[in-house]
Amino acid sequence: MLNAIRHNFRAYFRARDNFIWNLIFPFAYMAIFLMAMHSLGTDNLELPVVNIAIVDETNYAADETGLHNYFNFDIFLESIPAEEAADWESEPKDDASKEKPLLLYKKTDKATASEWLKQGKTFATVYVDAGELHFEAMDKNAGFDKSMILDRILNAYEQNYLNSSLIMDRVISGKISPEDVERITSSIDISGAYTMNEQARSKSLNPSNVYYYAMIGYIAFFPVVSGANVVAKLMAPYSSVALRNEVSPVSKRKRFISGFLPVLLIHCLLCLAFFAVAVMAGAGLEENLALSALTMLTTTLAALFLGTAVGSLFGKSRGALMAIGISVPLFFGFTSGMMQDSIRNLIAEKAPWIHAINPIGNTSNALYFLNVENLDMFYPCLIRILLFALAMLLITVFSLRRTSYASL
């Protein structure tokens, strides 16, 4: 098998098509893309102000503990960068001595809040019911950054409400004196629960990063045709090389492994080279570089297994093989926002299942979450890429086994 692996290494580099499509084209594409997107970069980005309507549905009469006297949503709003709006048309006043608000709010009833939301005057309506909150928005995906900010703030309220509730339970049980409640609740650091990394958030708000991450995912997912060529050299009706190999005493399993391993190693090394170029070019890859590189390598593995699956199913037609190998990464790249970022939001709203299986989309999302240091959201994206790769491998195995030539 070692001789076969060495032979396939040499054969890969002798093929001119591999040199052009797998080395020159991706580097050229990255160079053109980075130059085109460079003008979108800016260091002057700020967190957006979120306009919200507040509908308070809390039944204060039912609060037997008296907690609302020490902590409620109004007290919470006074402790964070929030400002009550005079009207929705006017912007918050610039005051150097005051922190710019994250929330601009008005209290109202449910019907009026719904009307404001439809008219686009507010981004969301927040419904308050004691310690439980939820918000409604017309399009959470279109205002992805606003949704994250609002979700972070509302989670901070629920966390602090829970802390205050625990204090009142201790008062009822006699472990804390009622005279100490106000002092203890006022000492809770509300700001620490919602504080955001301004530098990391400004990076994530950079409009070019959506395109960068989709482009990086596309480059990592590009070698689909290389995976298909592994199968084309393995199955007798697909190529003249396979016809010669079929009469050899070497089993199909060994020929598959000896053909796949060199391709995998070469493309992993190329992927790391592309990753280094992207980092040096400032393509939004500044945090968690090791995990970013791992994400790209996993995406390349998924691409190669997709190629072997496509080759085992449609490899009899060389033209169909090339067409599928080129069009599938383009489709996944397009739906991930590589050409137009609004497409990504539209797909997420109308056909979320596409994003669930889209390896380039998951790569783009994974790199985004790494950039804003949200590992809890990163790992599910990485797992979905791995599951996609596993599914393609299983398709390859079963498709090769059902041929009449040999067993994988």
C-alpha positions in Angstrom: 0.0 0.0 0.0 2.9 2.4 0.7 4.1 2.0 -2.9 0.5 2.8 -4.1 0.4 5.9 -1.8 3.7 7.2 -3.1 2.6 6.6 -6.7 -0.6 8.5 -6.2 1.3 11.4 -4.6 3.5 11.7 -7.8 0.5 11.2 -10.1 -1.4 14.1 -8.3 1.4 16.6 -8.9 2.0 15.4 -12.5 -1.6 16.3 -13.5 -1.7 19.8 -14.8 -5.4 20.2 -14.0 -4.6 19.7 -10.3 -2.0 22.4 -10.3 -4.3 24.9 -12.1 -7.6 24.3 -10.3 -6.4 23.4 -6.8 -3.5 25.8 -6.4 -3.5 28.7 -8.8 -7.3 29.3 -9.0 -8.0 29.4 -5.2 -5.0 31.8 -4.5 -6.1 34.0 -7.5 -9.7 34.0 -6.3 -8.6 34.9 -2.8 -6.4 37.7 -4.0 -9.2 39.2 -6.2 -11.8 38.8 -3.5 -9.6 40.4 -0.8 -8.8 43.4 -3.0 -12.4 43.9 -4.0 -13.6 43.7 -0.3 -10.8 45.8 1.2 -12.7 49.0 0.7 -15.5 47.8 3.0 -13.2 47.5 6.0 -13.5 50.2 8.7 -12.3 50.6 12.3 -15.0 53.1 13.1 -17.9 50.8 13.9 -20.3 51.2 16.8 -22.9 49.1 18.5 -26.3 50.0 17.1 -29.1 51.6 19.2 -32.0 49.2 19.5 -35.5 50.8 19.4 -38.0 48.7 21.5 -41.5 49.0 22.8 -42.1 47.6 26.3 -45.4 45.9 27.3 -45.4 45.3 31.0 -47.8 42.4 31.8 -46.6 41.8 35.4 -49.3 41.3 38.0 -47.7 43.2 40.9 -50.7 42.5 43.2 -49.7 38.8 43.1 -46.2 39.5 44.3 -46.5 38.5 48.0 -42.8 38.8 48.7 -42.6 42.5 47.7 -39.7 41.8 45.4 -40.9 44.4 42.8 -40.2 47.1 45.4 -36.5 46.3 45.2 -36.0 44.9 41.7 -38.2 45.2 38.6 -37.7 46.0 34.9 -37.8 49.8 35.5 -35.0 49.6 38.1 -33.1 47.4 35.7 -33.4 50.0 32.8 -32.0 52.7 35.1 -28.9 50.5 35.6 -28.0 50.0 32.0 -27.4 52.3 29.0 -31.1 52.8 28.1 -33.0 55.9 27.4 -36.7 56.6 27.1 -37.6 58.0 23.7 -39.5 61.2 23.2 -40.5 60.1 19.7 -39.1 57.5 17.3 -38.0 60.0 14.7 -35.4 61.8 16.9 -32.0 60.3 17.5 -30.6 60.1 21.1 -28.8 63.2 22.0 -25.0 63.1 21.9 -23.6 63.8 25.4 -19.9 63.3 25.9 -20.5 62.9 29.7 -23.1 60.2 29.1 -22.7 56.6 27.8 -24.5 56.1 24.5 -27.6 54.1 25.0 -27.9 50.5 23.8 -31.7 50.7 24.1 -34.2 53.4 23.1 -37.6 52.5 24.6 -41.2 53.5 25.1 -43.8 51.8 27.3 -47.1 51.2 25.7 -49.9 48.6 25.3 -49.8 45.5 23.1 -51.9 46.9 20.2 -49.8 50.1 19.9 -46.5 48.1 20.2 -47.7 45.8 17.4 -48.5 48.8 15.2 -45.1 50.4 15.8 -43.4 47.1 14.9 -45.3 46.8 11.6 -44.5 50.5 10.7 -40.8 49.8 11.4 -40.5 52.4 14.2 -39.3 49.7 16.6 -37.0 46.7 16.0 -38.8 44.6 18.7 -41.5 44.5 21.3 -40.4 43.3 24.7 -43.0 41.6 26.9 -42.3 41.7 30.6 -44.0 39.3 33.0 -42.2 39.5 36.4 -39.0 37.5 35.8 -40.0 36.1 32.4 -39.2 38.0 29.2 -39.5 37.5 25.5 -39.3 39.7 22.5 -40.9 39.7 19.1 -39.3 41.2 16.0 -40.4 41.4 12.4 -37.1 39.9 11.1 -34.5 38.9 13.7 -32.1 37.6 11.0 -32.0 41.0 9.2 -31.1 42.7 12.5 -28.8 39.9 13.7 -26.6 42.2 15.8 -29.6 44.0 17.3 -31.1 40.6 18.2 -27.8 39.6 19.9 -27.6 42.8 21.9 -31.3 42.6 23.0 -31.0 38.9 23.9 -27.9 39.6 26.0 -29.6 42.4 27.9 -32.8 40.5 28.5 -30.8 37.5 29.8 -29.0 39.8 32.1 -32.4 41.0 33.5 -33.6 37.4 34.1 -30.3 36.5 35.8 -30.5 39.5 38.1 -34.2 38.8 38.8 -33.3 35.3 39.8 -30.6 36.5 42.1 -33.1 39.0 43.7 -35.7 36.2 44.1 -33.1 34.1 45.9 -32.5 37.0 48.3 -36.2 37.3 49.0 -36.5 33.6 49.7 -33.7 33.9 52.3 -35.6 36.8 53.8 -38.8 34.7 54.1 -36.8 31.8 55.6 -35.2 34.2 58.1 -31.7 33.9 56.9 -31.5 37.6 55.8 -32.9 40.5 57.7 -35.5 42.6 55.8 -33.6 45.7 56.7 -30.6 44.4 54.6 -32.6 43.6 51.4 -32.2 47.0 49.8 -28.5 47.2 50.6 -27.9 43.7 49.1 -30.0 44.1 46.0 -28.4 47.5 45.2 -25.0 45.9 45.4 -25.7 43.4 42.6 -23.5 44.3 39.6 -26.1 44.5 36.9 -23.6 45.9 34.3 -21.4 42.8 34.6 -24.1 40.6 33.3 -24.6 42.3 29.9 -21.1 43.9 29.3 -19.9 43.1 25.8 -16.5 43.0 24.4 -16.6 46.2 22.3 -13.6 45.3 20.3 -14.9 41.9 19.4 -18.4 43.2 18.6 -17.0 45.9 16.3 -15.1 43.2 14.4 -18.3 41.2 14.0 -20.2 44.3 12.8 -17.7 44.8 10.0 -19.8 44.4 6.8 -16.9 42.7 4.9 -16.6 39.9 7.5 -19.8 38.2 6.3 -18.3 38.0 2.8 -14.9 37.0 4.1 -16.1 34.1 6.2 -18.3 32.8 3.3 -15.3 33.1 0.9 -13.0 31.3 3.4 -15.6 28.5 3.7 -15.8 28.3 -0.1 -12.1 28.0 -0.5 -11.9 25.3 2.1 -14.8 23.5 0.4 -13.5 23.9 -3.1 -11.8 20.4 -3.6 -15.0 18.5 -4.3 -13.7 17.5 -7.8 -10.5 16.1 -6.3 -12.5 13.7 -4.1 -14.6 12.6 -7.1 -11.4 11.9 -9.1 -10.3 9.4 -6.4 -13.4 7.3 -7.1 -13.0 7.8 -10.9 -9.6 6.0 -10.6 -11.2 3.3 -8.6 -14.2 2.1 -10.5 -13.7 0.3 -13.8 -16.4 2.0 -16.0 -15.3 5.5 -15.0 -11.8 5.8 -16.4 -9.0 4.0 -18.2 -6.9 4.1 -15.1 -9.6 2.2 -13.2 -9.8 -0.4 -16.0 -6.1 -1.2 -15.5 -6.4 -1.2 -11.7 -9.4 -3.5 -11.7 -7.3 -6.5 -12.9 -4.8 -6.0 -10.2 -4.8 -8.3 -7.1 -5.1 -5.3 -4.7 -8.5 -5.0 -3.1 -10.8 -2.0 -3.8 -10.6 -1.0 -0.1 -6.8 -0.6 -0.3 -7.0 1.2 -3.6 -9.5 3.6 -2.1 -7.4 4.3 0.9 -4.1 4.6 -1.1 -5.8 7.0 -3.5 -7.7 9.1 -0.9 -4.9 9.6 1.7 -2.5 11.5 -0.6 -5.4 13.8 -1.8 -6.4 14.4 1.8 -2.9 15.3 3.0 -2.2 17.6 0.0 -5.5 19.5 0.4 -5.0 19.8 4.1 -1.6 21.4 3.5 -3.1 23.7 0.8 -5.9 24.6 3.2 -3.4 25.6 5.9 -1.6 27.7 3.3 -4.9 29.4 2.3 -5.6 30.0 6.0 -2.2 31.7 6.5 -2.9 34.0 3.6 -6.3 34.9 4.9 -4.9 35.7 8.3 -2.1 37.9 6.9 -4.6 39.6 4.6 -6.7 40.6 7.6 -9.8 38.6 6.6 -11.5 38.8 10.0 -9.4 35.8 11.5 -7.9 37.3 14.6 -9.4 35.2 17.4 -8.9 31.5 18.2 -6.6 30.8 15.2 -6.2 27.1 16.1 -10.0 26.5 16.1 -10.3 28.5 12.9 -7.8 26.4 11.2 -9.5 23.2 12.5 -12.8 24.5 11.1 -11.2 24.9 7.6 -9.6 21.5 7.7 -12.9 19.9 8.7 -14.6 21.7 5.9 -12.0 20.4 3.4 -12.6 16.9 4.7 -16.4 17.3 4.1 -15.7 18.6 0.6 -13.5 15.5 -0.3 -16.1 13.1 1.0 -18.8 14.9 -0.9 -16.6 14.5 -4.0 -16.3 10.7 -3.4 -20.0 10.4 -2.8 -20.8 12.4 -6.1 -18.2 10.3 -7.9 -19.6 7.0 -6.8 -23.1 8.1 -7.8 -22.6 10.1 -11.0 -19.0 9.3 -12.1 -19.9 7.6 -15.4 -20.3 11.0 -17.0 -17.2 13.2 -16.8 -19.1 16.3 -17.7 -21.8 15.7 -15.0 -19.1 15.1 -12.5 -17.3 18.4 -13.2 -20.6 20.3 -13.3 -21.8 19.0 -9.9 -18.3 19.4 -8.4 -18.2 23.1 -9.4 -21.9 24.0 -9.0 -22.4 22.6 -5.5 -19.7 24.7 -3.7 -21.0 27.7 -5.6 -24.5 27.1 -4.5 -23.5 26.6 -0.9 -21.3 29.7 -1.1 -24.1 31.8 -2.6 -26.6 30.8 0.1 -24.0 31.6 2.8 -23.8 35.2 1.7 -20.6 35.1 -0.4 -22.1 37.2 -3.2 -24.9 39.0 -1.3 -25.2 39.0 2.5 -29.0 39.5 2.4 -29.4 36.1 0.7 -28.1 34.5 3.8 -30.8 36.2 5.9 -33.5 35.3 3.4 -32.5 31.6 3.3 -32.4 31.5 7.1 -36.0 32.8 7.2 -37.6 30.9 4.3 -35.6 27.6 4.2 -33.6 27.2 7.4 -32.9 23.5 6.6 -30.5 24.6 3.9 -28.3 26.4 6.5 -28.5 23.3 8.7 -26.9 21.1 6.1 -24.8 23.8 4.3 -21.1 23.1 5.2 -19.9 26.5 3.9 -22.7 28.2 5.9 -21.7 26.3 9.0 -18.1 27.3 8.4 -19.0 30.9 8.0 -21.1 30.9 11.2 -18.4 29.0 13.1 -15.8 31.6 12.1 -18.2 34.4 13.1 -18.8 32.9 16.5 -15.1 32.4 17.1 -14.5 36.0 16.2 -16.9 37.2 18.8 -15.6 34.5 21.2 -18.9 32.6 21.5 -17.7 29.0 21.8 -21.1 27.7 22.9 -22.4 28.6 19.4 -19.2 27.5 17.6 -19.2 23.9 18.5 -22.6 23.0 17.1 -21.5 24.5 13.8 -18.4 22.3 13.8 -20.4 19.2 14.7 -22.8 19.8 11.8 -19.8 20.0 9.4 -18.5 16.7 10.8 -21.9 15.1 10.5 -22.1 16.2 6.8 -18.7 14.6 6.2 -19.8 11.4 7.9 -23.0 11.3 5.8 -21.0 11.7 2.6 -18.6 9.0 3.6 -21.4 6.5 4.3 -22.9 7.3 0.9 -19.5 6.6 -0.7 -19.1 3.3 1.1 -22.6 2.0 0.2 -22.4 3.3 -3.4 -19.1 1.5 -4.0 -20.2 -1.7 -2.3 -23.2 -2.1 -4.6 -21.1 -2.2 -7.7 -20.4 -5.6 -9.2 -16.6 -5.2 -9.4 -15.4 -5.7 -5.9 -16.3 -5.0 -2.3 -15.0 -1.9 -0.6 
